[in-house]
């Protein structure tokens, strides 16, 4: 069944792989969002059903950046927000800008995107937040990730609150807390670390979850990791 799908953070890593995975069904219309539009256009040049639009979650106001998407008029069936910012730095050395940017990109910008796109959603629409095992309650935490992991934990809380507030609308929101995946962002933060999964492997799971899981769940925080804890 044809769906209109919006993916934020689509220029690289899991977001790019997710666009490519969902585009295998040529009936879907996909809107890929990222601050690096030229990189997306190059990556998705062979995918005519993919429209590339600019979105920088670190820049306020986020809503104004989405005017081009909102003007297209179609209802949105799936909104998956994969954009993220990770700084690996000892807690005592974190600057105000480090913390502010982490929260703006990882949770505030996500909330503002949902606010902007809500008028284009209806009963049956599914919003998927991409969090981290670092933000999952009770999981092992890592030194240097105070700004990143706490902002991702806030995203989990937002998921539960939104689901409760909009439970009668038929618009469902769920959150996936991912374990390590071999992305550019991971390599930048932890040079030399080898994750157990590649972006395309995780994207296969996220694509299926985004399209189907809202029929059975709402407001759920789900760990997706090969490692324990």
C-alpha positions as CSV (number, residue, x, y, z in Angstrom):
1,X,0.0,0.0,0.0
2,X,1.4,3.4,-1.0
3,X,2.4,5.7,1.8
4,X,3.9,9.2,2.2
5,X,6.9,8.9,4.4
6,X,9.1,11.6,6.0
7,X,12.6,10.8,7.2
8,X,14.6,13.4,9.1
9,X,18.4,12.9,9.2
10,X,18.6,11.2,5.8
11,X,21.9,12.3,4.4
12,X,24.1,9.5,5.9
13,X,24.2,6.5,8.2
14,X,21.0,4.8,9.3
15,X,18.8,7.6,7.8
16,X,20.3,7.2,4.3
17,X,20.0,3.4,4.6
18,X,16.4,3.8,5.7
19,X,15.5,5.9,2.6
20,X,17.1,3.3,0.4
21,X,15.3,0.5,2.2
22,X,11.8,2.1,2.0
23,X,12.4,3.1,-1.6
24,X,12.5,-0.5,-2.7
25,X,8.7,-0.2,-2.7
26,X,8.3,2.2,-5.6
27,X,4.8,3.0,-4.6
28,X,5.9,5.0,-1.5
29,X,6.5,8.7,-1.7
30,X,9.5,9.6,0.5
31,X,10.6,13.1,1.7
32,X,14.2,13.0,2.9
33,X,15.2,15.8,5.2
34,X,18.7,16.9,6.2
35,X,20.8,20.0,6.4
36,X,23.0,18.5,3.7
37,X,20.6,18.6,0.7
38,X,23.3,18.2,-1.9
39,X,24.6,15.0,-0.3
40,X,21.1,13.6,-0.3
41,X,20.5,14.5,-3.9
42,X,23.7,12.7,-4.9
43,X,22.8,9.6,-2.9
44,X,19.2,9.4,-4.1
45,X,19.6,10.5,-7.7
46,X,18.4,7.2,-9.0
47,X,15.3,7.2,-6.8
48,X,12.6,9.4,-8.5
49,X,10.1,8.9,-5.6
50,X,12.5,10.6,-3.2
51,X,12.2,14.3,-2.7
52,X,15.1,16.0,-0.8
53,X,14.3,19.0,1.4
54,X,16.5,21.1,3.8
55,X,16.1,20.7,7.6
56,X,18.7,21.7,10.2
57,X,17.3,20.9,13.7
58,X,20.0,23.0,15.3
59,X,18.5,26.2,13.8
60,X,15.4,27.9,15.3
61,X,12.7,28.1,14.2
62,X,12.4,24.5,12.9
63,X,8.8,25.0,11.7
64,X,9.7,27.7,9.3
65,X,12.2,25.3,7.6
66,X,9.3,22.9,6.8
67,X,7.2,25.3,4.8
68,X,8.2,23.6,1.5
69,X,7.1,20.2,2.8
70,X,3.9,21.5,4.4
71,X,2.9,23.3,1.1
72,X,2.8,19.9,-0.8
73,X,-0.5,19.0,0.9
74,X,-0.3,15.2,1.1
75,X,-1.1,13.6,4.5
76,X,1.9,12.0,6.2
77,X,1.6,8.3,7.0
78,X,5.0,7.8,8.6
79,X,7.4,10.3,10.2
80,X,10.8,8.8,11.3
81,X,13.2,11.1,13.0
82,X,16.8,9.8,12.8
83,X,18.8,13.0,13.1
84,X,21.2,13.1,16.0
85,X,24.1,14.9,17.5
86,X,26.7,13.2,19.6
87,X,29.5,14.8,21.6
88,X,32.0,12.5,23.5
89,X,33.6,14.7,26.2
90,X,34.2,14.4,30.0
91,X,31.3,15.9,31.9
92,X,33.4,18.6,33.5
93,X,34.6,19.8,30.1
94,X,31.1,20.1,28.5
95,X,30.4,23.6,27.4
96,X,27.0,25.3,27.4
97,X,27.0,25.0,23.6
98,X,27.7,21.2,23.8
99,X,24.7,20.7,26.0
100,X,22.4,23.1,24.2
101,X,23.1,21.7,20.8
102,X,22.7,18.1,22.0
103,X,19.2,18.9,23.4
104,X,18.2,21.1,20.4
105,X,19.0,18.5,17.8
106,X,18.1,15.3,19.8
107,X,14.9,16.4,21.4
108,X,13.7,20.0,21.1
109,X,14.1,20.0,17.3
110,X,12.3,16.7,17.2
111,X,9.4,18.1,19.2
112,X,9.2,21.1,17.0
113,X,9.2,19.0,13.9
114,X,6.2,17.0,15.2
115,X,4.4,20.2,16.1
116,X,4.9,21.5,12.6
117,X,3.8,18.3,10.8
118,X,0.8,17.3,13.1
119,X,-1.7,19.1,10.8
120,X,-0.7,16.8,8.0
121,X,-1.3,13.6,10.1
122,X,-4.4,11.6,10.7
123,X,-5.6,8.4,12.4
124,X,-3.3,5.7,11.3
125,X,-0.2,7.9,11.1
126,X,2.9,6.6,12.8
127,X,5.7,8.7,14.4
128,X,8.9,6.9,15.1
129,X,11.6,8.5,17.3
130,X,15.1,7.1,17.1
131,X,16.7,7.1,20.5
132,X,19.7,5.2,21.9
133,X,20.4,2.5,24.4
134,X,22.3,5.2,26.2
135,X,19.0,6.8,26.9
136,X,17.2,3.6,27.9
137,X,16.3,3.3,31.6
138,X,18.5,0.8,33.4
139,X,21.0,0.2,30.6
140,X,24.7,0.5,31.0
141,X,25.9,4.1,30.5
142,X,29.2,5.2,29.1
143,X,31.5,8.0,30.3
144,X,31.7,11.1,28.1
145,X,28.1,10.9,26.9
146,X,26.3,13.0,29.5
147,X,24.8,15.4,27.0
148,X,24.0,12.8,24.4
149,X,22.4,10.2,26.6
150,X,20.4,12.5,28.7
151,X,18.9,14.2,25.6
152,X,18.0,10.8,24.2
153,X,16.4,9.9,27.5
154,X,14.3,13.0,27.2
155,X,13.2,11.8,23.8
156,X,11.9,8.6,25.4
157,X,9.9,10.6,27.9
158,X,8.4,12.7,25.1
159,X,7.3,9.6,23.3
160,X,5.3,8.4,26.3
161,X,3.8,11.9,27.0
162,X,2.8,12.4,23.4
163,X,1.2,9.0,23.1
164,X,-1.0,9.7,26.2
165,X,-2.0,13.2,25.0
166,X,-2.9,12.0,21.5
167,X,-4.2,8.6,22.3
168,X,-7.7,9.4,21.0
169,X,-6.4,10.9,17.7
170,X,-5.2,7.6,16.2
171,X,-1.8,9.1,15.6
172,X,0.7,6.8,17.3
173,X,4.2,7.4,18.5
174,X,6.8,4.9,19.4
175,X,10.5,5.1,20.2
176,X,13.4,2.7,19.2
177,X,16.5,2.8,21.4
178,X,19.3,1.5,19.2
179,X,22.5,-0.2,20.2
180,X,25.7,0.5,18.3
181,X,25.6,0.6,14.5
182,X,28.6,1.3,12.3
183,X,27.8,4.8,11.2
184,X,29.8,7.9,10.5
185,X,28.6,9.5,13.7
186,X,29.8,6.5,15.8
187,X,33.2,6.6,14.1
188,X,33.6,10.3,14.8
189,X,32.7,9.8,18.4
190,X,34.6,6.5,19.0
191,X,37.4,6.2,16.4
192,X,38.3,2.6,15.7
193,X,35.2,1.0,17.5
194,X,33.6,-1.8,15.5
195,X,29.8,-2.1,15.9
196,X,28.0,-5.4,15.3
197,X,25.6,-4.0,12.8
198,X,25.8,-2.0,9.6
199,X,23.3,0.8,8.8
200,X,21.5,-1.2,6.1
201,X,20.8,-4.0,8.6
202,X,19.3,-1.7,11.2
203,X,17.4,0.1,8.5
204,X,15.6,-3.1,7.4
205,X,14.2,-3.4,10.9
206,X,13.3,0.2,11.3
207,X,11.5,0.3,7.9
208,X,9.3,-2.7,8.9
209,X,8.6,-1.3,12.3
210,X,7.7,2.1,10.9
211,X,5.2,0.7,8.4
212,X,3.5,-1.8,10.6
213,X,4.0,-1.7,14.4
214,X,1.6,1.1,15.1
215,X,-1.2,-1.4,14.7
216,X,-0.1,-3.1,18.0
217,X,1.6,-0.5,20.1
218,X,1.7,3.2,21.1
219,X,4.0,5.1,23.4
220,X,6.4,2.2,23.7
221,X,10.2,2.5,24.4
222,X,11.8,-0.5,22.7
223,X,15.5,-1.5,23.0
224,X,17.0,-2.7,19.7
225,X,20.5,-4.1,20.4
226,X,22.6,-7.2,19.9
227,X,24.6,-6.5,23.0
228,X,23.6,-7.1,26.6
229,X,23.1,-4.8,28.5
